[in-house]
Amino acid sequence: MADILLTFHCAPHDTDMVARAIRTISDAPVHVCEQTVHGRDFDDASTAERVAGRLRRSALELIVDEEVLGALVQAVGKAARSLPVRWHSVPVLARGRIA
């Protein structure tokens, strides 16, 4: 199977729960990045975010074999969260480590 870069976008206060759910399925390193989202799609926003017009989100990224994608999405879906989580995956064409 091919490697994919899997990214979950969640509310900052849900980050630990989402990371724990990921860790139940995969030992891959999880990178977390804080983000501000501007846009018109506020379906996932809290009331305060709707008033402010911007969303604060955490992006959790990991590289995994595509065969575990379904299990990871399912685990995150079952995690105790306060707001919805969006996700996407892209194929990893190359990767490495520069020492």
N, C-alpha and C positions, 0 to 999 in steps of 0.2 A: 504494500500500500504506500501511498505518497504522503509526505509530510504536509501539514497545513498550519497556517498561522490563524489561531482562533482567538477572537476578541469578544469579550463580554462587556457591555456598557451598563453600569448600574449606578444607583444613588450612592453617594459617598458613605452614608451610614449603613449601607448594605454590603460594603466591600468585604468585610471579614467573613460574613456568612457565605457570600459567593465564593470566596477563596477557599473556605473550608469544604464547600461542596465539590469544588474542582479537585482538591487534594484527596477526596475519597476515591477518585477514579484514576488520577494521574500524578506521577511524581515529577513531571516536567516543571522547570522553574516558571513561576508566574510573575510577570512584570506588571506593576500597577502604576498608572499615570493619571493624575488629576486633570480634568478637562472642564472647560466652560463651553456650553453649546448655545449658539444663537440660532434662531430659526422660527418657523411658524408651526411646527409639529409639537404641540404641548400635550399630547395625549398621555404621556408618561410623567408629566410634571406635577409637583405638589402645588398646593394653593399659593404658597409663597413664591415659587418659581414662576407661576403664571403671572402674578402681579409684577414681579421684577423683569419678566421678559427674557430670562435666561435660565438655563439649567446647569447645575453642577453635577458632573458625572465622574465616575472612576472607570477607566478602561483597564481591564485585566487581560493580558495577552500571554499566550503560551503556544509553543510549537508541539504538535502531537501528530501521531499517525491518524489519518482520516477515519480509520475504522472505529476509533473511540469517540468520534464526534457526537453521535446520537446519545451515548451514555453520559457524556459531559453535559449536553444540553438538558437532558432529563434530570440529572442530579441538581443542576442549578435551578431548574424549574420547580423542584421539590423543596428547595431551601427556603427557610423562613425569611421573607423579605418584606419590606414595606412598599416598594414600588416595582413596576415591571423592569425586566432586564431585556435589552436588545443584544443580539449577537450577530456576527458574520465570520466567515472563514474565507481565506484565500490560499491558493497553492503556494508552497515554498519552492521556488525554482532552484535556489542555491543557498547555502549557508556555510559558515565556518567560524573559526576562531583565529584571531591574529594575536600572537604572543609577543 
